[in-house]
Amino acid sequence: MTSPQRARWRVRVLGVFVIIAGLAALLIAGETAMRRFRPDLNPTNGLRSIPDSSIGWRFEPGQEMDGWTEHGRPRHIRTNALGFPDRNHRLETPPDTFRIVFLGDSFTAAVGVDAEASFVAQTRRTLQGGGLDKKIETLNFGVPSFGTCNEYLAWKHYAVVFHPHIVVLAFFLGNDVADNLLEDSSANVNAPKFQAVEGTLVPVPFRVTVNPEAEEHAHRSWFYRNILAPSILYQQYKLLERDLRGKFGFRRPRKIENRDTETPFWNRAYAPRDWRVYLRAPGPELETAWRVTELLLRQLRDEVSESGARFYVTLIPGLESMDPAMFHASWKRYPGIEQFEFDLDGPRQRLLAYCVQEKIEVVDLAAVFTEHLRTHPASELYFKFDLHFSEEGHRVAGEAIARRLLDASSSGK
């Protein structure tokens, strides 16, 4: 290579280096500015969790945090002395007070909205304005990633001592049944589980961990955990990307490794395992999970009744069941899923039938949301990014729960 050629290559390499360095400096400056002027958008600005040998995990007690919702509204969230997303409550019920305990997962914890915008708070306000002559007190025992097993244990170890008048279990139709699948050996179970043995619930030993989502995050790449996940710019990029995909109907296809084509679909790394609950032919493993789920609901009903309280189950639909078009459009991300038949209303119908059989009171939010969308088609009941209830979804849900409780109270049930 001649001297002029070497000089040209040096100029090109230097130019590429300058461009890369400039882009890096621009990104660092943008990230620094966002952290300086919008610290509330920091994606790590979430509540910390701690292990709990009784219920699996819960929030670290005594946290307070301010931020913004996905729709840009301010939110303030906190945890009480027990590590639940609520204020502190006295064990003794105050005079002339009606207590309601809520058990559930991330929909109930509602850390994506202001604490006073959650359906738990909305239920309290609606009941208080419904003509009751007592003060309404709601206690929130919701924790992200909780399943029916965690919720039952939260009742036994934390909630029962508050002697509520009503207990509401928020049952997420999207994955609460799948949470009761037992596919690993006992040594690898990282959440409270039960087995159904001759009609009896038998606990399975589990490893105490922060929570399954945190454990999954720990297995992500170093670059994702330390660079992308804490980045405000990356968070805002993902929000924009999701908005654009939703607007233009674009779904990026997944590249499949050769080994995945030879693996049964539900064992593939990318398979949406929670969606097995919607299968028309779910198979024996999921039937076992259904049996555990039903036994847990019956056990909760009995224990709540023995405590002197009334028991309700609120059915929370996943966004995929409310928007079948979105569900089918997402199949591009899961090659191989097209071979199966799904019934997005199947879990709801089965739970309704079981609750009627067992005389368990139900609040069916899927029916409520369907009617609301019929009369308010422009409503956004779910956030687009994290797929949980928006402020409007929480309001509609809370008002529906309150109406059901008021109807039961007025009828003397």
C-alpha positions as CSV (number, residue, x, y, z in Angstrom):
1,M,0.0,0.0,0.0
2,T,1.4,3.4,-1.0
3,S,1.8,6.3,1.3
4,P,-1.2,8.2,-0.2
5,Q,-3.4,5.1,0.3
6,R,-2.3,4.7,3.9
7,A,-3.0,8.4,4.5
8,R,-6.5,8.0,3.1
9,W,-7.2,4.9,5.3
10,R,-6.0,6.8,8.3
11,V,-8.4,9.7,7.5
12,R,-11.3,7.2,7.1
13,V,-10.5,5.4,10.3
14,L,-10.2,8.7,12.1
15,G,-13.5,9.9,10.6
16,V,-15.3,6.8,11.8
17,F,-13.7,7.1,15.3
18,V,-14.8,10.8,15.4
19,I,-18.4,9.9,14.4
20,I,-18.6,7.1,17.0
21,A,-17.1,9.3,19.7
22,G,-19.5,12.1,18.8
23,L,-22.5,9.9,18.9
24,A,-21.4,8.5,22.3
25,A,-20.8,11.9,23.6
26,L,-24.3,13.0,22.4
27,L,-25.9,10.0,24.1
28,I,-24.1,10.6,27.3
29,A,-25.0,14.3,27.3
30,G,-28.6,13.4,26.6
31,E,-28.7,10.8,29.3
32,T,-27.1,13.2,31.8
33,A,-29.6,16.0,30.9
34,M,-32.5,13.6,31.3
35,R,-31.3,12.5,34.7
36,R,-30.7,16.1,35.8
37,F,-34.1,17.5,34.7
38,R,-36.3,14.4,34.7
39,P,-35.1,12.1,37.5
40,D,-38.7,10.9,37.9
41,L,-38.4,9.0,34.6
42,N,-35.5,6.9,35.8
43,P,-36.5,3.3,35.0
44,T,-34.7,2.0,38.1
45,N,-36.9,4.4,40.1
46,G,-39.0,1.5,41.3
47,L,-39.8,-0.1,44.6
48,R,-37.2,-2.5,45.9
49,S,-38.3,-6.1,47.0
50,I,-37.0,-8.3,49.7
51,P,-37.2,-12.1,50.2
52,D,-39.8,-13.5,52.6
53,S,-39.7,-17.1,53.8
54,S,-43.4,-17.2,54.4
55,I,-44.9,-15.7,51.3
56,G,-41.9,-15.6,48.8
57,W,-41.2,-11.9,48.7
58,R,-42.7,-8.5,49.4
59,F,-41.6,-4.9,49.1
60,E,-38.9,-3.4,51.3
61,P,-40.8,-1.6,54.0
62,G,-40.9,2.2,54.4
63,Q,-40.2,3.3,50.8
64,E,-41.6,6.5,49.2
65,M,-41.2,7.4,45.6
66,D,-42.4,10.0,43.1
67,G,-42.6,9.7,39.4
68,W,-44.8,9.8,36.4
69,T,-47.2,7.3,34.8
70,E,-46.9,6.1,31.2
71,H,-49.5,8.8,30.3
72,G,-47.4,11.5,31.9
73,R,-49.4,12.0,35.1
74,P,-47.7,12.4,38.5
75,R,-47.6,9.4,40.8
76,H,-46.6,8.9,44.4
77,I,-46.1,5.4,45.7
78,R,-45.2,4.1,49.1
79,T,-44.8,0.9,51.2
80,N,-45.9,0.4,54.8
81,A,-44.1,-1.1,57.7
82,L,-45.1,-4.6,56.5
83,G,-43.7,-4.1,53.0
84,F,-47.0,-3.7,51.1
85,P,-48.1,-0.8,48.8
86,D,-50.2,1.0,51.4
87,R,-50.1,3.2,54.4
88,N,-49.8,1.8,57.9
89,H,-53.0,0.4,59.6
90,R,-53.7,-0.4,63.2
91,L,-54.5,-4.0,64.0
92,E,-57.6,-3.0,65.8
93,T,-60.4,-1.8,63.6
94,P,-61.3,1.8,64.4
95,P,-64.8,2.5,65.6
96,D,-67.5,2.8,62.9
97,T,-65.1,1.5,60.2
98,F,-65.7,-1.1,57.6
99,R,-62.4,-2.9,56.5
100,I,-61.8,-4.4,53.1
101,V,-58.6,-6.4,52.4
102,F,-57.4,-6.7,48.8
103,L,-55.1,-9.6,47.8
104,G,-53.4,-9.7,44.3
105,D,-50.5,-9.2,42.0
106,S,-49.1,-6.2,40.2
107,F,-52.6,-5.1,39.1
108,T,-53.5,-4.7,42.7
109,A,-50.1,-3.3,43.8
110,A,-50.7,-0.7,41.0
111,V,-47.2,0.9,41.3
112,G,-47.5,2.3,37.8
113,V,-50.1,4.8,38.9
114,D,-50.5,7.1,41.9
115,A,-51.6,5.2,45.0
116,E,-54.8,7.2,45.1
117,A,-55.6,6.3,41.5
118,S,-55.5,2.5,42.1
119,F,-58.7,0.4,41.9
120,V,-58.2,-0.3,45.7
121,A,-58.4,3.4,46.4
122,Q,-61.2,4.0,43.9
123,T,-63.3,1.2,45.5
124,R,-62.9,3.0,48.9
125,R,-64.0,6.4,47.5
126,T,-66.9,5.0,45.6
127,L,-68.2,3.0,48.6
128,Q,-67.7,6.1,50.9
129,G,-69.8,8.1,48.5
130,G,-72.5,5.4,48.3
131,G,-74.4,6.3,51.4
132,L,-72.8,3.9,53.9
133,D,-72.9,5.2,57.4
134,K,-69.4,3.8,58.2
135,K,-65.9,4.9,57.2
136,I,-64.4,2.7,54.6
137,E,-60.8,1.4,55.1
138,T,-59.1,-0.5,52.4
139,L,-55.9,-2.5,52.9
140,N,-53.7,-3.3,49.9
141,F,-51.7,-6.6,50.0
142,G,-50.9,-6.7,46.3
143,V,-47.3,-7.5,45.3
144,P,-46.0,-7.8,41.7
145,S,-45.5,-11.4,40.4
146,F,-47.7,-12.9,43.1
147,G,-49.8,-15.9,42.2
148,T,-52.7,-17.5,44.0
149,C,-50.3,-19.4,46.3
150,N,-48.5,-16.2,47.4
151,E,-51.9,-14.4,47.9
152,Y,-53.3,-17.2,50.0
153,L,-50.1,-17.2,52.2
154,A,-50.3,-13.4,52.4
155,W,-53.8,-13.8,53.9
156,K,-52.6,-16.4,56.4
157,H,-49.4,-14.6,57.5
158,Y,-50.3,-10.9,57.2
159,A,-53.8,-10.0,56.4
160,V,-56.0,-12.1,58.7
161,V,-54.8,-10.3,61.9
162,F,-56.5,-7.1,60.7
163,H,-59.9,-8.8,61.0
164,P,-61.5,-7.4,57.8
165,H,-65.2,-7.5,57.0
166,I,-64.5,-8.3,53.3
167,V,-61.6,-10.0,51.5
168,V,-61.3,-9.4,47.7
169,L,-58.9,-11.6,45.8
170,A,-58.0,-10.0,42.4
171,F,-57.5,-13.0,40.1
172,F,-55.5,-12.2,36.9
173,L,-56.8,-14.5,34.1
174,G,-53.7,-14.0,32.1
175,N,-51.2,-16.0,34.3
176,D,-52.6,-16.9,37.7
177,V,-53.4,-20.4,36.7
178,A,-50.0,-20.8,35.0
179,D,-48.3,-19.6,38.2
180,N,-49.5,-22.8,39.8
181,L,-47.7,-25.0,37.3
182,L,-45.0,-27.2,38.9
183,E,-42.6,-28.1,36.2
184,D,-39.2,-27.9,38.0
185,S,-37.8,-30.1,40.6
186,S,-38.4,-28.9,44.2
187,A,-34.8,-27.8,44.5
188,N,-35.4,-25.3,41.6
189,V,-38.8,-23.9,42.6
190,N,-38.3,-20.1,43.3
191,A,-41.9,-19.3,44.4
192,P,-44.4,-20.8,46.9
193,K,-46.2,-23.7,45.3
194,F,-48.7,-26.3,46.3
195,Q,-49.5,-29.7,45.0
196,A,-53.0,-31.3,45.0
197,V,-52.7,-34.7,46.7
198,E,-56.1,-36.5,47.0
199,G,-57.9,-33.2,47.2
200,T,-55.6,-31.7,49.7
201,L,-53.1,-28.8,49.3
202,V,-49.5,-29.9,50.1
203,P,-46.8,-27.2,50.1
204,V,-43.7,-27.6,48.0
205,P,-40.3,-26.4,49.4
206,F,-39.0,-23.4,47.5
207,R,-35.9,-21.3,47.3
208,V,-36.4,-17.9,48.9
209,T,-35.5,-15.2,46.3
210,V,-36.4,-11.6,45.7
211,N,-39.0,-12.5,43.1
212,P,-39.0,-14.5,39.8
213,E,-38.8,-11.3,37.6
214,A,-35.7,-10.1,39.5
215,E,-34.1,-13.5,39.0
216,E,-34.9,-13.4,35.3
217,H,-33.4,-9.9,35.1
218,A,-30.2,-11.2,36.7
219,H,-29.7,-13.6,33.8
220,R,-29.8,-10.9,31.2
221,S,-26.6,-9.8,29.6
222,W,-24.2,-7.4,31.4
223,F,-24.8,-4.8,28.7
224,Y,-28.6,-4.9,29.2
225,R,-28.5,-4.9,33.0
226,N,-25.9,-2.1,33.4
227,I,-26.3,0.1,30.3
228,L,-29.8,-0.3,28.7
229,A,-32.0,-1.1,31.7
230,P,-31.0,2.0,33.8
231,S,-31.1,4.3,30.8
232,I,-33.9,6.9,30.6
233,L,-33.2,7.4,26.8
234,Y,-33.6,3.6,26.2
235,Q,-36.8,3.6,28.2
236,Q,-38.2,6.5,26.2
237,Y,-37.1,4.9,22.9
238,K,-39.0,1.7,23.8
239,L,-42.1,3.7,24.6
240,L,-41.9,5.4,21.2
241,E,-41.2,2.1,19.4
242,R,-44.3,0.5,21.0
243,D,-46.4,3.5,20.1
244,L,-45.2,3.4,16.4
245,R,-45.8,-0.4,16.2
246,G,-49.3,0.0,17.6
247,K,-50.1,2.9,15.2
248,F,-48.7,1.2,12.0
249,G,-49.5,-2.4,13.0
250,F,-45.8,-3.5,12.6
251,R,-44.6,-6.5,14.5
252,R,-41.0,-7.5,14.1
253,P,-40.6,-11.2,13.3
254,R,-38.4,-13.3,15.5
255,K,-35.2,-15.0,14.3
256,I,-35.3,-18.7,15.4
257,E,-32.2,-20.7,16.2
258,N,-32.1,-24.1,14.5
259,R,-32.3,-25.9,17.8
260,D,-35.7,-24.3,18.5
261,T,-37.2,-25.8,15.4
262,E,-36.6,-29.2,16.9
263,T,-37.9,-28.4,20.4
264,P,-41.6,-28.6,21.4
265,F,-43.1,-25.2,21.1
266,W,-43.9,-24.6,24.8
267,N,-40.3,-25.6,25.8
268,R,-38.8,-22.9,23.5
269,A,-37.1,-20.0,25.2
270,Y,-39.3,-17.4,23.6
271,A,-42.7,-19.2,24.0
272,P,-45.3,-17.2,25.9
273,R,-45.9,-19.9,28.5
274,D,-48.6,-18.0,30.4
275,W,-50.8,-18.2,27.3
276,R,-51.2,-22.0,27.7
277,V,-54.2,-21.1,29.9
278,Y,-56.0,-20.0,26.7
279,L,-55.4,-23.3,24.9
280,R,-58.5,-25.3,23.8
281,A,-56.6,-28.5,24.7
282,P,-54.3,-27.4,27.6
283,G,-53.0,-30.9,28.5
284,P,-52.6,-32.7,31.8
285,E,-50.0,-30.3,33.3
286,L,-52.3,-27.3,33.1
287,E,-55.2,-29.4,34.3
288,T,-53.2,-30.1,37.4
289,A,-52.5,-26.3,37.8
290,W,-56.2,-25.7,37.5
291,R,-56.9,-28.2,40.3
292,V,-54.4,-26.5,42.6
293,T,-56.0,-23.1,41.7
294,E,-59.5,-24.3,42.5
295,L,-58.4,-25.8,45.8
296,L,-56.7,-22.5,46.8
297,L,-59.8,-20.5,46.0
298,R,-61.9,-22.9,48.1
299,Q,-59.4,-22.9,50.9
300,L,-59.4,-19.1,50.9
301,R,-63.2,-19.0,50.9
302,D,-63.4,-21.3,53.9
303,E,-60.7,-19.5,55.9
304,V,-62.1,-16.1,55.2
305,S,-65.6,-17.3,56.1
306,E,-64.3,-18.8,59.4
307,S,-62.8,-15.4,60.2
308,G,-66.2,-13.8,59.9
309,A,-65.6,-11.9,56.6
310,R,-67.1,-12.2,53.2
311,F,-65.0,-13.4,50.3
312,Y,-65.1,-12.1,46.7
313,V,-63.0,-13.0,43.6
314,T,-62.5,-10.2,41.1
315,L,-61.6,-11.6,37.6
316,I,-59.0,-9.4,35.9
317,P,-58.7,-9.9,32.2
318,G,-55.4,-9.6,30.3
319,L,-55.2,-7.1,27.5
320,E,-54.8,-10.0,25.0
321,S,-58.3,-11.3,25.9
322,M,-59.8,-7.8,25.5
323,D,-58.1,-7.2,22.2
324,P,-58.0,-10.4,20.2
325,A,-56.6,-8.6,17.1
326,M,-53.5,-7.6,19.1
327,F,-53.2,-11.1,20.4
328,H,-53.1,-12.6,16.9
329,A,-50.9,-9.9,15.5
330,S,-48.3,-10.8,18.2
331,W,-48.0,-14.3,16.8
332,K,-45.1,-13.1,14.5
333,R,-43.0,-12.9,17.7
334,Y,-43.7,-16.6,18.5
335,P,-43.2,-18.7,15.4
336,G,-44.8,-22.1,15.8
337,I,-47.8,-20.8,17.9
338,E,-50.0,-20.9,14.8
339,Q,-50.4,-24.7,15.2
340,F,-52.5,-24.3,18.3
341,E,-56.1,-23.3,18.9
342,F,-57.0,-20.7,21.6
343,D,-60.1,-19.7,23.4
344,L,-59.3,-16.3,25.0
345,D,-62.5,-16.4,27.0
346,G,-62.0,-20.0,28.2
347,P,-60.3,-19.2,31.6
348,R,-63.0,-16.7,32.5
349,Q,-65.8,-19.0,31.7
350,R,-64.2,-21.8,33.7
351,L,-63.6,-19.6,36.7
352,L,-67.2,-18.3,36.6
353,A,-68.6,-21.8,36.5
354,Y,-66.4,-22.9,39.4
355,C,-67.3,-19.9,41.5
356,V,-71.0,-20.5,40.9
357,Q,-70.5,-24.1,41.9
358,E,-68.7,-23.2,45.1
359,K,-70.9,-20.2,45.9
360,I,-68.0,-17.7,45.7
361,E,-69.1,-14.1,44.9
362,V,-67.5,-12.8,41.7
363,V,-66.8,-9.4,40.2
364,D,-66.4,-10.0,36.4
365,L,-64.3,-7.1,35.1
366,A,-64.1,-8.7,31.6
367,A,-67.8,-8.1,31.3
368,V,-67.5,-4.6,32.8
369,F,-64.7,-3.6,30.5
370,T,-66.5,-5.0,27.4
371,E,-69.5,-2.9,28.2
372,H,-67.4,0.2,29.0
373,L,-65.6,-0.1,25.6
374,R,-68.9,-0.5,23.8
375,T,-70.1,2.8,25.1
376,H,-66.7,4.5,25.2
377,P,-64.7,3.0,22.3
378,A,-61.9,5.5,22.6
379,S,-61.1,4.5,26.2
380,E,-57.6,3.2,27.0
381,L,-58.1,0.9,30.0
382,Y,-54.5,-0.5,29.8
383,F,-51.1,1.1,29.4
384,K,-49.5,0.3,26.1
385,F,-46.0,-0.3,27.5
386,D,-46.4,-2.3,30.7
387,L,-49.9,-3.7,29.8
388,H,-51.4,-3.0,33.3
389,F,-54.4,-0.9,34.0
390,S,-54.2,2.8,33.1
391,E,-55.7,5.4,35.5
392,E,-59.0,5.0,33.6
393,G,-58.8,1.2,33.9
394,H,-58.3,1.4,37.6
395,R,-61.3,3.8,37.9
396,V,-63.7,1.6,35.9
397,A,-62.5,-1.5,37.9
398,G,-62.8,0.2,41.3
399,E,-66.3,1.5,40.6
400,A,-67.4,-1.9,39.4
401,I,-66.1,-3.6,42.6
402,A,-67.7,-1.0,44.8
403,R,-71.1,-1.4,43.0
404,R,-70.9,-5.2,43.5
405,L,-70.2,-4.8,47.2
406,L,-72.9,-2.2,47.6
407,D,-75.4,-4.5,45.8
408,A,-74.5,-7.3,48.2
409,S,-74.8,-5.0,51.2
410,S,-78.2,-3.7,50.2
411,S,-79.6,-7.2,49.5
412,G,-78.3,-8.4,52.8
413,K,-76.0,-11.0,51.4
